[in-house]
Amino acid sequence: MQRQGRPIRLHRSDLRGRTIRKAPSPLSRRCLLSGTLAAACTALAVGSRSIAGAPVGVIRLLRVTPSGYDGMAPGPPLQVRRGEELRIRLFNDLPEPTAVHWHGVRLANAMDGAPPLTQSSIASGESFEYRIIAPDAGTYFYHPPYEIQDSGQMRRHLYGALIVAETEPVDVDRDQTLIFAAPRGPDSTTNSPPRDDAPVKVNGAASFDIHARPNDRLRLRLINATDSRIFGLRIAGLRTFVMATDGEPAEPFVAREGHLLLGPGNRIDVFIDCALAPGDIAPILIDGGDADVPIARIVCDAAAASRAAPRDEPQALPPNPLPERMNFAAAFRFDAAIGRPAPRQAGHGIAPLFTVKRNRTIVLGVSNPTPENRFIHLHGHHFRLLDIHDDGWKPFWLDTLPIAPGGNARIAFVADNLGKWLIDGLTGETDALTWFEVA
């Protein structure tokens, strides 16, 4: 078992039975991207190269303040190559405890940023060093854990992108991250409920322009960094190829009419070819209820085309080391309802929901009896969304799943990562932990 890390006190100056193969379903693509709530059924770590241009072996210092990580909103983008180590020393300049969760990364348990399971909270004025090796290339992000004492931290500018690059360059002309959030000011009441009418911003601004030359291929990494919002996006006028979901590569397909759906914590990578005339624009719109609201634009610059004709349809991104099969005959099965996952001991859910041996297949059924849109986020693993009537699965991986009021879902994953792992969103409480153990 991984040993728990402890804050470093520093001065302020200083997973045998029948095997089921994956069963691709063409309906799953529509389920993911139709724009309905049913559609909502719809890595820091890694060797020691460099981050943001830093020399090999250097620890990246990251300071959390009331106005954001390093005083920025969103926080500074962090980047590392798959399989390499990323070292981050976090200094807490908040007046309350904090930690950092590396959302979607299948990392070592001690570095998951989930107090008190994996570490102690980082007290004000203290620091903690995160050392992570990400096995998967993809789009991830970092933020305070949802269960942290101040549940409002994510709504107060505390989030940032984490990009784990493929070991070989991907053939695109521009790689752009778009983080969608609805932050409130640092003086927000920490226990106040999130507002669904707060304006969504992109990269901290009300609008954002993405410049491209004719026939350029863009990779857009879309991150929903809100802690409660489900929203639709539409990229108007250009073919949008979905390349990855929640960081994991998918078989490329075209989003119908450019519609995408992002639940809290979801990420989608898309490729878009700039088939525009110089000076034209393609708006990126967010579902505003009564009408779509422009939030970003792809702007075709008045420049020479990058190539004589657009590229062919994209090939799949390089695969990550995720299981191709799951042993459903010997699977451990567990059902839970949001708001009442299982009887728990007093003291913030100290007892685990279940304990399993490493490499066992888990089938988890989740229902949402509440009148609100909810979601679950699985730490340390990615899962497949199962079909309703059998154990066939949808052809994409997720780590975060929105569930509509009165809805239910079944997910499956191989518990191949040792440690104590949270399942965010099951309790319906910000100060209770719901977790399982892989031993």
Secondary structure per residue as TSV (DSSP state, phi and psi in degrees):
chain	resnum	aa	ss	phi	psi
A	1	M	-	360.0	145.7
A	2	Q	-	-69.3	141.0
A	3	R	-	-81.4	142.7
A	4	Q	-	-70.9	138.9
A	5	G	B	-84.1	154.8
A	6	R	-	-122.3	149.5
A	7	P	-	-59.4	146.2
A	8	I	B	-94.7	118.6
A	9	R	-	-81.2	117.3
A	10	L	-	-133.7	151.6
A	11	H	-	-69.8	152.7
A	12	R	S	-56.4	-28.7
A	13	S	-	-82.1	-46.8
A	14	D	-	-61.4	360.0
A	15	L	-	360.0	360.0
A	16	R	-	360.0	58.7
A	17	G	-	-135.6	-166.2
A	18	R	-	-49.8	132.2
A	19	T	-	-103.7	129.7
A	20	I	E	-105.0	125.6
A	21	R	E	-80.4	161.4
A	22	K	-	-63.0	142.7
A	23	A	-	-121.3	89.3
A	24	P	-	-58.8	141.5
A	25	S	-	-130.5	121.2
A	26	P	H	-62.9	-20.6
A	27	L	H	-69.4	-23.7
A	28	S	H	-64.0	-32.8
A	29	R	H	-65.2	-43.1
A	30	R	H	-66.6	-37.2
A	31	C	H	-59.3	-38.3
A	32	L	H	-72.5	-33.3
A	33	L	H	-124.4	11.4
A	34	S	S	-72.8	-19.8
A	35	G	S	93.2	4.5
A	36	T	S	-102.7	168.6
A	37	L	T	-69.1	-28.1
A	38	A	G	-61.1	-32.2
A	39	A	G	-65.0	-22.9
A	40	A	G	-67.2	-15.6
A	41	C	G	-52.9	-14.3
A	42	T	-	-62.6	360.0
A	43	A	-	360.0	360.0
A	44	L	-	360.0	76.6
A	45	A	-	-153.2	29.1
A	46	V	-	-121.0	360.0
A	47	G	-	360.0	-115.1
A	48	S	-	175.2	55.4
A	49	R	-	-91.5	-101.8
A	50	S	-	-145.1	162.9
A	51	I	S	-134.5	126.1
A	52	A	T	48.6	38.4
A	53	G	T	84.3	2.0
A	54	A	-	-71.7	151.0
A	55	P	-	-64.5	160.2
A	56	V	T	-58.3	136.7
A	57	G	T	87.1	-6.9
A	58	V	-	-81.4	136.3
A	59	I	-	-82.1	130.5
A	60	R	E	-84.6	120.7
A	61	L	E	-85.7	135.7
A	62	L	E	-135.7	122.4
A	63	R	E	-109.7	128.4
A	64	V	E	-99.6	124.1
A	65	T	E	-127.6	167.4
A	66	P	T	-59.2	-21.1
A	67	S	T	-100.0	6.2
A	68	G	E	131.6	174.2
A	69	Y	E	-71.1	126.5
A	70	D	T	55.9	27.3
A	71	G	T	73.0	12.8
A	72	M	B	-113.7	148.3
A	73	A	S	-134.8	107.3
A	74	P	S	-69.1	169.6
A	75	G	-	-68.8	171.2
A	76	P	-	-60.4	138.1
A	77	P	-	-66.9	133.7
A	78	L	E	-109.0	136.6
A	79	Q	E	-141.4	141.6
A	80	V	E	-153.0	158.5
A	81	R	E	-86.8	149.5
A	82	R	T	-53.2	133.2
A	83	G	T	86.8	-2.7
A	84	E	S	-104.6	158.4
A	85	E	E	-89.1	136.3
A	86	L	E	-116.1	126.8
A	87	R	E	-115.5	122.3
A	88	I	E	-125.9	123.9
A	89	R	E	-102.4	114.0
A	90	L	E	-93.9	125.5
A	91	F	E	-103.1	129.1
A	92	N	E	-96.0	104.6
A	93	D	-	-102.1	16.8
A	94	L	S	-82.8	160.1
A	95	P	S	-82.1	3.4
A	96	E	S	-136.5	166.5
A	97	P	-	-64.0	157.2
A	98	T	B	-153.2	-178.0
A	99	A	-	-166.4	176.5
A	100	V	-	-127.3	126.7
A	101	H	E	-101.0	132.0
A	102	W	E	-96.3	88.2
A	103	H	E	-63.1	115.6
A	104	G	T	94.9	-10.7
A	105	V	-	-81.6	128.7
A	106	R	-	-86.0	71.8
A	107	L	-	-101.1	178.7
A	108	A	-	-64.8	141.2
A	109	N	G	-57.4	-39.3
A	110	A	G	-64.3	-17.4
A	111	M	G	-104.7	10.8
A	112	D	S	-73.6	-19.0
A	113	G	-	71.2	51.4
A	114	A	-	-132.3	74.1
A	115	P	T	-63.3	143.9
A	116	P	T	-94.6	9.8
A	117	L	T	-66.0	-44.8
A	118	T	S	-110.7	-16.0
A	119	Q	B	-166.5	167.1
A	120	S	-	-79.9	151.2
A	121	S	-	-59.0	150.2
A	122	I	B	-88.9	110.6
A	123	A	-	-69.6	160.7
A	124	S	T	-56.2	131.7
A	125	G	T	86.8	-4.6
A	126	E	-	-103.9	175.8
A	127	S	E	-138.9	165.7
A	128	F	E	-148.7	139.4
A	129	E	E	-101.9	119.6
A	130	Y	E	-94.7	127.4
A	131	R	E	-125.5	114.1
A	132	I	E	-134.0	141.1
A	133	I	E	-121.9	114.0
A	134	A	-	-88.9	124.9
A	135	P	S	-80.2	-12.8
A	136	D	S	-120.0	134.1
A	137	A	-	-78.3	147.1
A	138	G	E	156.0	-170.0
A	139	T	E	-104.4	122.7
A	140	Y	E	-136.0	178.9
A	141	F	E	-153.1	165.9
A	142	Y	E	-121.7	148.0
A	143	H	E	-167.6	165.5
A	144	P	-	-62.9	148.4
A	145	P	-	-61.4	145.4
A	146	Y	T	-59.4	-29.9
A	147	E	T	-87.4	3.6
A	148	I	S	-60.7	155.4
A	149	Q	S	-53.0	-43.4
A	150	D	S	-93.7	95.5
A	151	S	T	-68.8	-8.4
A	152	G	T	-88.9	1.6
A	153	Q	G	-60.4	-40.7
A	154	M	G	-66.0	-25.7
A	155	R	G	-84.4	1.1
A	156	R	T	-118.0	52.0
A	157	H	T	76.5	1.9
A	158	L	-	-93.1	89.8
A	159	Y	-	-167.7	155.5
A	160	G	E	-165.0	161.5
A	161	A	E	-85.1	141.6
A	162	L	E	-123.6	115.2
A	163	I	E	-109.6	121.8
A	164	V	E	-103.5	109.2
A	165	A	E	-78.3	149.4
A	166	E	-	-63.6	154.5
A	167	T	S	-70.1	-22.9
A	168	E	S	-118.9	145.4
A	169	P	-	-59.3	143.5
A	170	V	-	-93.6	140.4
A	171	D	S	-79.5	81.9
A	172	V	-	-135.8	159.0
A	173	D	S	-90.6	-27.7
A	174	R	E	-147.4	137.6
A	175	D	E	-117.9	112.1
A	176	Q	E	-126.3	129.3
A	177	T	E	-96.0	133.9
A	178	L	E	-122.8	113.3
A	179	I	E	-102.1	120.7
A	180	F	E	-101.8	127.9
A	181	A	E	-151.2	162.6
A	182	A	-	-127.7	67.6
A	183	P	-	-72.0	155.8
A	184	R	-	-116.0	172.2
A	185	G	-	-71.9	165.2
A	186	P	T	-66.6	-13.2
A	187	D	T	-95.6	13.0
A	188	S	S	-59.7	148.5
A	189	T	-	-70.1	121.6
A	190	T	T	-65.8	-28.8
A	191	N	T	-96.1	4.8
A	192	S	S	-73.4	145.6
A	193	P	-	-70.5	153.0
A	194	P	-	-66.9	145.5
A	195	R	-	-95.1	130.7
A	196	D	T	-84.4	-5.8
A	197	D	T	-104.5	2.1
A	198	A	S	-66.9	137.8
A	199	P	-	-64.8	137.2
A	200	V	-	-83.9	133.2
A	201	K	E	-111.1	159.1
A	202	V	E	-121.0	123.3
A	203	N	T	52.0	36.3
A	204	G	T	81.9	1.2
A	205	A	B	-123.2	162.9
A	206	A	S	-74.0	-20.8
A	207	S	-	-152.9	162.0
A	208	F	-	-154.5	130.6
A	209	D	E	-101.3	136.1
A	210	I	E	-115.6	111.6
A	211	H	E	-89.3	141.3
A	212	A	E	-150.1	156.4
A	213	R	-	-91.8	158.5
A	214	P	T	-53.4	135.0
A	215	N	T	71.8	7.4
A	216	D	-	-64.8	147.2
A	217	R	E	-105.1	125.1
A	218	L	E	-105.1	140.1
A	219	R	E	-108.0	114.6
A	220	L	E	-105.2	125.3
A	221	R	E	-102.3	109.2
A	222	L	E	-101.2	124.0
A	223	I	E	-124.8	125.4
A	224	N	E	-93.3	101.2
A	225	A	-	-94.1	11.2
A	226	T	-	-76.3	161.4
A	227	D	S	-101.1	6.2
A	228	S	S	-155.3	-11.3
A	229	R	-	-91.8	136.3
A	230	I	-	-112.3	125.6
A	231	F	E	-144.9	155.7
A	232	G	E	-98.6	147.6
A	233	L	E	-122.4	151.9
A	234	R	E	-139.0	126.3
A	235	I	E	-100.5	106.7
A	236	A	T	-84.3	134.7
A	237	G	T	86.1	-6.8
A	238	L	S	-131.2	143.3
A	239	R	-	-66.1	132.9
A	240	T	E	-117.2	111.0
A	241	F	E	-92.8	120.4
A	242	V	E	-79.5	122.9
A	243	M	E	-110.3	-27.6
A	244	A	E	-157.1	148.8
A	245	T	E	-126.3	132.4
A	246	D	T	48.2	41.3
A	247	G	T	88.5	-17.5
A	248	E	E	-101.2	132.9
A	249	P	E	-58.2	143.2
A	250	A	E	-121.2	161.7
A	251	E	E	-65.1	122.3
A	252	P	E	-59.6	138.4
A	253	F	E	-149.7	160.2
A	254	V	E	-90.0	127.5
A	255	A	-	-69.8	127.8
A	256	R	G	-62.8	120.8
A	257	E	G	53.9	25.9
A	258	G	G	73.9	13.3
A	259	H	E	-81.9	135.5
A	260	L	E	-134.9	154.4
A	261	L	E	-130.0	130.7
A	262	L	E	-124.7	118.3
A	263	G	-	-86.3	171.7
A	264	P	T	-56.9	124.6
A	265	G	T	86.0	-8.5
A	266	N	-	-72.3	151.5
A	267	R	E	-132.7	143.1
A	268	I	E	-133.9	130.7
A	269	D	E	-100.5	131.0
A	270	V	E	-127.2	150.7
A	271	F	E	-108.3	137.4
A	272	I	E	-136.4	131.2
A	273	D	E	-95.2	133.8
A	274	C	-	-80.0	80.1
A	275	A	-	-91.1	58.6
A	276	L	-	-122.5	156.3
A	277	A	-	-79.9	150.5
A	278	P	T	-52.9	133.0
A	279	G	T	92.4	-14.0
A	280	D	-	-82.2	162.8
A	281	I	E	-131.3	156.0
A	282	A	E	-124.3	114.7
A	283	P	E	-76.7	147.6
A	284	I	E	-105.9	119.7
A	285	L	E	-114.0	145.4
A	286	I	E	-111.4	140.6
A	287	D	E	-65.3	114.3
A	288	G	-	-102.5	15.4
A	289	G	S	91.5	-88.5
A	290	D	S	-73.8	-29.2
A	291	A	S	-155.3	155.1
A	292	D	E	-74.6	143.5
A	293	V	E	-115.6	124.8
A	294	P	E	-62.9	132.9
A	295	I	E	-127.5	-20.7
A	296	A	E	-155.2	168.8
A	297	R	E	-141.8	142.7
A	298	I	E	-95.7	118.3
A	299	V	E	-109.5	120.7
A	300	C	E	-85.8	114.1
A	301	D	-	-71.9	154.1
A	302	A	S	-80.4	73.8
A	303	A	S	-140.8	166.3
A	304	A	-	-62.4	143.9
A	305	A	-	-61.1	145.9
A	306	S	S	-71.9	-19.9
A	307	R	S	-158.6	162.5
A	308	A	S	-68.0	-30.0
A	309	A	S	-143.3	157.9
A	310	P	-	-61.2	155.7
A	311	R	-	-65.3	162.8
A	312	D	-	-67.1	170.1
A	313	E	-	-58.5	144.1
A	314	P	-	-70.1	147.4
A	315	Q	-	-85.0	160.9
A	316	A	-	-61.6	149.9
A	317	L	-	-66.1	156.7
A	318	P	-	-56.7	137.4
A	319	P	-	-70.7	152.0
A	320	N	-	-98.0	160.4
A	321	P	S	-78.7	70.0
A	322	L	-	-106.8	154.1
A	323	P	-	-64.6	138.0
A	324	E	S	-89.2	-16.1
A	325	R	E	-135.3	156.5
A	326	M	E	-134.5	140.9
A	327	N	-	-89.3	86.3
A	328	F	G	-71.8	-26.5
A	329	A	G	-62.6	-32.8
A	330	A	G	-108.3	18.4
A	331	A	-	-70.5	147.8
A	332	F	E	-86.6	127.9
A	333	R	E	-117.6	137.2
A	334	F	E	-147.7	137.8
A	335	D	E	-116.6	142.1
A	336	A	E	-144.5	152.3
A	337	A	E	-116.6	136.7
A	338	I	T	-60.9	131.0
A	339	G	T	95.7	-20.3
A	340	R	B	-152.6	66.9
A	341	P	S	-66.9	-35.2
A	342	A	S	179.8	158.2
A	343	P	-	-59.2	136.6
A	344	R	-	-127.6	150.9
A	345	Q	-	-70.0	156.3
A	346	A	T	-63.6	153.2
A	347	G	T	98.9	48.0
A	348	H	T	65.5	40.5
A	349	G	S	66.8	49.6
A	350	I	-	-67.5	-35.2
A	351	A	S	-75.9	138.6
A	352	P	-	-74.8	155.7
A	353	L	S	-62.0	-40.4
A	354	F	-	-164.1	161.1
A	355	T	E	-126.7	132.0
A	356	V	E	-131.9	159.4
A	357	K	-	-78.5	150.6
A	358	R	T	-57.8	142.3
A	359	N	T	76.9	12.4
A	360	R	E	-85.0	144.7
A	361	T	E	-78.0	135.2
A	362	I	E	-114.3	132.4
A	363	V	E	-116.0	115.3
A	364	L	E	-113.6	120.7
A	365	G	E	-97.5	132.7
A	366	V	E	-129.4	130.3
A	367	S	E	-119.2	154.5
A	368	N	-	-120.4	92.4
A	369	P	-	-80.7	0.6
A	370	T	S	-84.0	164.5
A	371	P	S	-86.1	10.2
A	372	E	S	-117.8	155.0
A	373	N	-	-66.3	130.3
A	374	R	E	-131.7	172.9
A	375	F	E	-149.4	160.4
A	376	I	E	-122.7	148.3
A	377	H	E	-130.7	122.9
A	378	L	E	-94.4	123.7
A	379	H	S	-83.8	143.0
A	380	G	S	74.8	0.4
A	381	H	-	-147.8	160.0
A	382	H	-	-114.5	152.7
A	383	F	E	-130.8	162.3
A	384	R	E	-102.1	142.0
A	385	L	E	-84.8	121.5
A	386	L	E	-85.3	152.2
A	387	D	-	-67.5	158.3
A	388	I	S	-66.9	-42.6
A	389	H	S	-102.3	-3.9
A	390	D	S	-152.7	-172.4
A	391	D	S	-99.2	19.1
A	392	G	-	-71.5	150.8
A	393	W	E	-122.5	163.4
A	394	K	E	-77.0	149.0
A	395	P	E	-83.8	46.9
A	396	F	E	-153.2	158.7
A	397	W	E	-103.5	150.3
A	398	L	E	-139.7	159.0
A	399	D	S	-122.8	-8.9
A	400	T	E	-136.9	134.5
A	401	L	E	-136.5	117.3
A	402	P	E	-74.3	145.1
A	403	I	E	-133.5	124.8
A	404	A	-	-72.4	160.7
A	405	P	T	-55.4	129.2
A	406	G	T	76.1	1.7
A	407	G	-	-87.7	171.1
A	408	N	E	-151.2	163.1
A	409	A	E	-155.9	158.5
A	410	R	E	-125.1	134.0
A	411	I	E	-124.4	158.5
A	412	A	E	-139.7	142.8
A	413	F	E	-155.0	162.4
A	414	V	E	-97.3	120.9
A	415	A	E	-78.7	79.4
A	416	D	-	-106.3	9.4
A	417	N	S	-120.0	112.6
A	418	L	-	-64.7	144.5
A	419	G	E	129.5	-170.3
A	420	K	E	-104.2	121.4
A	421	W	E	-123.6	130.0
A	422	L	E	-74.1	152.4
A	423	I	E	-120.8	96.6
A	424	D	E	-66.5	144.9
A	425	G	T	95.7	-12.9
A	426	L	S	-74.6	-36.4
A	427	T	S	-76.4	-30.3
A	428	G	S	77.4	8.4
A	429	E	-	-126.5	144.6
A	430	T	T	-85.1	-14.5
A	431	D	T	-108.7	13.7
A	432	A	-	-119.8	147.4
A	433	L	-	-111.2	134.0
A	434	T	-	-119.7	122.2
A	435	W	E	-150.6	164.8
A	436	F	E	-132.7	163.1
A	437	E	E	-122.0	136.0
A	438	V	E	-108.1	115.6
A	439	A	-	-117.6	360.0
